[in-house]
Amino acid sequence: MADVLCFGNLQFDVLCRPVASLPAPGELRPIDHIDFALSGNGGNVAMALARLGIAVDLAGYSGADAVGASFRRTLAAQGVGLGALLKHPTTSTGTSVIAVSPLGERTVLFVNGSNSCFDLDTVPDAWLEGVRVVSAGSVFVLPQFTQDALTALFRRAHDHGAVTVLNTCPVPDKTRLDALTTVLSVTDYFVLSGHEGRQLVGTDDPERILEVLDARTRGRVILTLGERGCCLRVGDGIEYIPAEAVEAVDCTGAGDAFVAGFIAGVVAGGPLAEAARLGCKVASYAVTGPGAYPRIPALSQLDYRLSRQRQMTGDVHARE
């Protein structure tokens, strides 16, 4: 039985690097590397959790193509459960073309493919039974991951005794924080980047972002800050947790790796700040090469011991 059930997209990434600018129309330009990777918010989080040694299932669709079949084999080989990963009979696997700058930042072009066919309202109760954490990503990327659909899923997750984790993607123009009001009211952990926080709240000040979002969230908000690490409210103050000092090669999937490390810490049952610290550590492995998960080690190699002494409920850590 899985500890974690991940919802989010499964993408085939074509990673081009380094790309400082695109060539003019009709021109050719050689680059140093073109890599291919299994990716997507759901795919990255699930693969990273499996490599850490956490029992995880991925929910969604794989495409009716050779890429989808290959991804299923790769996920299974890493230990990701496929019981909730359905095979769509006609659509292709979601695909992204990513230009990675010399500093590791990325620009993304994508199609959702089979991901857009998955309906959260049809998730059977059997998928939620015994799960300790339900994680949902790809918010604002998958159009069917609406506020109403996510709210209903998280309420059902709570009914089954699971903790809920929400992770957003870059926020579309003119999207207001009201677009997340009801789902935040049933979210135990809301993980987002500083850029996404600025888009939602309208300020670059991490402490103001946390103040606004904490007031709307059932549990706790964790704000990632790239090379500066992350921050969260602890007691009456804000705790800043530094990132690991590494040379960033490709930041694609770094946020997903952070989410996976953070969830692993939640499953372990330790202090919330330690879960966030583990998220930073896992993200540091992700950015040192192409693809988010291949370099992530097992928790035993990170000297992070899992404990099942705490009984997970919908309120674990949420009100610390």
C-alpha positions as CSV (number, residue, x, y, z in Angstrom):
1,M,0.0,0.0,0.0
2,A,1.4,3.4,-1.0
3,D,2.1,6.1,1.6
4,V,1.7,8.9,-1.1
5,L,-0.7,9.3,-4.0
6,C,0.4,11.9,-6.5
7,F,-1.8,13.7,-9.0
8,G,-0.3,15.8,-11.7
9,N,0.9,15.7,-15.3
10,L,3.3,13.1,-16.9
11,Q,5.4,14.8,-19.6
12,F,8.1,13.8,-22.1
13,D,10.7,16.6,-21.8
14,V,13.0,17.6,-24.6
15,L,15.7,19.6,-22.8
16,C,17.9,21.9,-24.9
17,R,20.9,23.6,-23.3
18,P,22.4,26.1,-23.2
19,V,20.0,28.4,-25.0
20,A,20.6,32.1,-24.4
21,S,18.2,33.2,-27.2
22,L,16.4,31.6,-30.0
23,P,17.8,31.8,-33.6
24,A,16.0,34.1,-36.0
25,P,13.4,32.5,-38.3
26,G,15.0,30.3,-40.9
27,E,18.4,30.2,-39.1
28,L,20.2,27.1,-37.6
29,R,22.2,27.2,-34.4
30,P,24.0,24.2,-32.8
31,I,23.9,23.8,-29.0
32,D,25.8,21.6,-26.6
33,H,23.1,19.2,-25.4
34,I,19.7,17.9,-26.2
35,D,18.5,15.5,-23.5
36,F,15.2,13.5,-23.1
37,A,13.5,12.9,-19.7
38,L,10.4,11.6,-18.0
39,S,9.0,14.6,-16.3
40,G,5.8,16.5,-15.5
41,N,4.8,17.6,-12.0
42,G,3.2,14.3,-11.1
43,G,5.9,12.2,-12.8
44,N,8.8,14.1,-11.2
45,V,7.3,14.0,-7.7
46,A,6.5,10.3,-7.9
47,M,9.9,9.4,-9.3
48,A,11.7,11.4,-6.7
49,L,9.7,9.9,-3.8
50,A,10.4,6.4,-5.1
51,R,14.1,7.1,-5.3
52,L,14.0,8.4,-1.7
53,G,12.4,5.1,-0.7
54,I,8.8,6.3,-0.1
55,A,6.0,4.0,-1.3
56,V,4.2,6.1,-3.9
57,D,1.5,5.7,-6.6
58,L,1.0,8.0,-9.6
59,A,-2.5,8.8,-10.7
60,G,-3.3,10.1,-14.2
61,Y,-3.0,9.0,-17.8
62,S,-0.1,7.7,-19.9
63,G,-0.4,8.1,-23.6
64,A,-1.2,5.6,-26.4
65,D,2.2,5.8,-27.9
66,A,5.7,4.3,-27.5
67,V,6.7,7.1,-25.0
68,G,3.8,6.2,-22.7
69,A,4.7,2.6,-22.8
70,S,8.4,3.4,-22.1
71,F,7.4,5.7,-19.2
72,R,5.3,3.0,-17.6
73,R,8.4,0.7,-17.6
74,T,10.6,3.4,-16.3
75,L,8.2,4.3,-13.5
76,A,7.8,0.6,-12.5
77,A,11.5,0.0,-12.5
78,Q,12.0,2.9,-10.0
79,G,9.3,1.5,-7.8
80,V,6.4,3.8,-8.6
81,G,3.0,2.1,-8.3
82,L,1.0,2.1,-11.5
83,G,-2.4,1.0,-10.3
84,A,-3.8,4.5,-10.7
85,L,-1.9,5.4,-13.9
86,L,-4.4,4.6,-16.6
87,K,-3.6,4.0,-20.3
88,H,-5.5,6.3,-22.6
89,P,-6.6,4.5,-25.7
90,T,-6.1,7.3,-28.3
91,T,-4.2,10.3,-27.1
92,S,-0.4,10.8,-27.0
93,T,1.8,11.5,-24.0
94,G,2.1,15.1,-22.9
95,T,5.3,16.7,-24.3
96,S,7.4,19.7,-23.4
97,V,10.3,21.4,-25.3
98,I,12.5,23.3,-22.7
99,A,15.2,25.8,-23.5
100,V,17.6,25.9,-20.5
101,S,19.6,29.1,-20.2
102,P,23.4,29.2,-19.3
103,L,22.3,29.9,-15.7
104,G,20.0,26.9,-15.5
105,E,16.7,28.8,-15.8
106,R,14.2,27.4,-18.3
107,T,11.6,28.5,-20.9
108,V,8.9,25.9,-21.6
109,L,6.6,25.1,-24.6
110,F,4.2,22.2,-24.0
111,V,1.1,20.2,-24.9
112,N,-0.9,18.4,-22.3
113,G,-1.8,15.4,-24.4
114,S,-3.4,12.6,-22.4
115,N,-3.0,14.5,-19.2
116,S,-6.0,16.7,-20.2
117,C,-8.2,13.6,-20.3
118,F,-7.9,12.7,-16.6
119,D,-10.9,13.6,-14.5
120,L,-10.4,14.1,-10.7
121,D,-14.1,13.6,-10.1
122,T,-13.9,10.0,-11.2
123,V,-11.2,9.0,-8.7
124,P,-12.5,5.9,-6.9
125,D,-12.4,5.7,-3.1
126,A,-10.2,2.6,-3.3
127,W,-7.3,4.8,-4.5
128,L,-7.5,6.9,-1.3
129,E,-7.8,4.1,1.2
130,G,-4.8,3.8,3.4
131,V,-2.9,6.7,1.8
132,R,-1.1,9.0,4.2
133,V,-0.5,11.9,1.8
134,V,-2.4,13.1,-1.3
135,S,-0.4,15.4,-3.4
136,A,-1.8,17.5,-6.3
137,G,0.4,19.5,-8.7
138,S,-0.1,20.9,-12.2
139,V,-2.5,23.6,-10.8
140,F,-3.0,26.2,-13.6
141,V,-1.4,23.8,-16.2
142,L,-4.1,21.2,-16.4
143,P,-7.4,22.9,-17.1
144,Q,-9.5,20.2,-15.5
145,F,-7.7,20.6,-12.2
146,T,-10.2,23.2,-11.2
147,Q,-10.7,24.7,-7.7
148,D,-14.0,22.7,-7.3
149,A,-12.4,19.4,-8.5
150,L,-9.4,19.8,-6.2
151,T,-11.5,20.9,-3.3
152,A,-13.7,17.8,-3.6
153,L,-10.6,15.5,-4.0
154,F,-9.0,17.0,-0.9
155,R,-12.2,16.7,1.2
156,R,-12.4,13.0,0.2
157,A,-8.7,12.6,1.1
158,H,-9.4,14.0,4.6
159,D,-12.3,11.7,4.9
160,H,-9.9,8.8,4.4
161,G,-7.4,10.2,6.9
162,A,-4.8,11.6,4.5
163,V,-2.9,14.8,4.6
164,T,-3.2,17.1,1.6
165,V,-0.4,18.9,-0.3
166,L,-1.0,21.5,-3.0
167,N,1.7,22.7,-5.4
168,T,1.0,25.4,-8.1
169,C,2.6,26.2,-11.4
170,P,3.3,29.7,-12.8
171,V,0.1,31.7,-12.5
172,P,-1.8,32.8,-15.6
173,D,-2.2,36.5,-16.2
174,K,-5.2,38.1,-14.5
175,T,-5.7,35.0,-12.2
176,R,-6.7,36.2,-8.7
177,L,-6.0,34.5,-5.4
178,D,-9.8,33.9,-5.2
179,A,-9.2,31.1,-7.7
180,L,-7.7,29.1,-4.9
181,T,-10.0,30.1,-2.0
182,T,-11.9,26.9,-1.4
183,V,-9.1,24.5,-2.2
184,L,-6.7,26.3,0.2
185,S,-9.4,25.9,2.9
186,V,-8.8,22.1,2.7
187,T,-5.0,22.2,2.0
188,D,-2.7,21.1,4.8
189,Y,0.5,22.1,3.0
190,F,0.6,24.7,0.3
191,V,4.0,24.7,-1.5
192,L,4.7,27.4,-4.1
193,S,7.6,29.5,-5.4
194,G,8.3,33.1,-4.6
195,H,7.5,34.0,-8.2
196,E,4.1,32.3,-7.9
197,G,3.6,34.0,-4.6
198,R,4.2,37.4,-6.2
199,Q,1.8,36.6,-9.0
200,L,-0.9,35.7,-6.5
201,V,-0.3,38.3,-3.8
202,G,1.2,41.1,-5.7
203,T,4.4,41.6,-3.7
204,D,8.0,40.2,-3.7
205,D,8.1,40.3,0.1
206,P,8.2,36.6,1.3
207,E,6.9,37.5,4.8
208,R,3.9,39.4,3.3
209,I,3.2,36.5,0.9
210,L,3.2,34.0,3.8
211,E,1.0,36.3,5.9
212,V,-1.7,36.6,3.2
213,L,-1.6,32.9,2.2
214,D,-1.4,31.5,5.7
215,A,-4.7,33.4,6.5
216,R,-6.4,31.5,3.7
217,T,-4.8,28.0,4.1
218,R,-6.1,25.3,6.3
219,G,-2.6,24.3,7.4
220,R,0.8,25.7,6.5
221,V,2.4,27.5,3.6
222,I,6.0,26.8,2.4
223,L,7.5,29.3,0.0
224,T,10.4,28.2,-2.1
225,L,13.0,30.9,-3.0
226,G,15.3,29.2,-5.6
227,E,18.9,29.5,-4.7
228,R,18.0,31.2,-1.4
229,G,16.2,28.1,-0.2
230,C,12.7,28.4,1.3
231,C,10.8,30.0,4.2
232,L,7.8,29.2,6.3
233,R,6.1,30.4,9.5
234,V,7.2,28.8,12.7
235,G,5.5,29.9,15.8
236,D,5.3,33.7,15.8
237,G,8.1,34.2,13.3
238,I,9.4,33.3,9.8
239,E,12.2,30.7,9.5
240,Y,14.4,30.9,6.4
241,I,16.1,27.6,5.4
242,P,19.1,28.0,3.1
243,A,19.5,26.0,-0.1
244,E,22.4,23.6,-0.5
245,A,25.4,25.2,-2.2
246,V,25.6,23.4,-5.6
247,E,26.3,24.5,-9.2
248,A,23.0,24.6,-11.0
249,V,23.0,23.0,-14.5
250,D,19.3,22.6,-15.1
251,C,16.6,23.9,-12.7
252,T,13.8,22.0,-14.5
253,G,11.9,20.1,-11.9
254,A,13.6,21.6,-8.9
255,G,10.3,22.6,-7.4
256,D,8.9,19.1,-7.9
257,A,12.0,17.7,-6.2
258,F,11.5,20.0,-3.3
259,V,7.9,18.9,-3.0
260,A,9.0,15.2,-3.0
261,G,11.6,15.8,-0.3
262,F,9.2,17.8,1.8
263,I,6.5,15.1,1.5
264,A,9.2,12.5,2.6
265,G,9.8,14.6,5.7
266,V,6.1,14.8,6.4
267,V,5.8,11.0,6.1
268,A,8.7,10.7,8.5
269,G,6.8,12.6,11.1
270,G,9.5,15.0,12.2
271,P,9.3,18.8,12.7
272,L,7.9,20.8,9.7
273,A,11.1,22.9,9.3
274,E,13.1,19.6,9.0
275,A,10.7,18.5,6.2
276,A,11.4,21.8,4.4
277,R,15.1,21.4,5.0
278,L,14.9,17.9,3.4
279,G,13.0,19.5,0.5
280,C,15.9,21.9,-0.1
281,K,18.5,19.0,0.1
282,V,16.6,16.9,-2.5
283,A,16.2,19.9,-4.8
284,S,19.9,20.4,-4.7
285,Y,20.4,17.0,-6.3
286,A,17.9,17.7,-9.0
287,V,19.5,20.9,-10.4
288,T,23.0,19.4,-10.9
289,G,22.1,17.8,-14.3
290,P,19.3,17.2,-16.8
291,G,16.0,15.7,-15.5
292,A,14.7,16.2,-12.0
293,Y,15.1,12.7,-10.4
294,P,18.1,10.6,-11.7
295,R,20.6,11.9,-9.1
296,I,18.4,11.8,-6.1
297,P,19.7,9.3,-3.5
298,A,17.7,7.1,-1.0
299,L,16.9,8.7,2.3
300,S,19.3,6.3,4.0
301,Q,22.1,7.9,2.1
302,L,20.9,11.3,3.3
303,D,21.0,10.1,6.9
304,Y,17.3,10.8,7.3
305,R,15.5,8.1,9.2
306,L,11.9,7.3,8.5
307,S,9.6,6.9,11.5
308,R,6.1,5.6,11.6
309,Q,5.5,6.3,15.2
310,R,3.2,9.3,14.5
311,Q,-0.3,8.6,13.2
312,M,-0.9,10.7,10.1
313,T,-4.1,12.7,10.2
314,G,-5.5,15.7,8.3
315,D,-4.1,18.0,11.1
316,V,-0.6,16.6,11.5
317,H,1.9,19.6,11.7
318,A,-0.8,21.8,10.3
319,R,-1.3,23.8,13.5
320,E,2.2,23.6,15.0
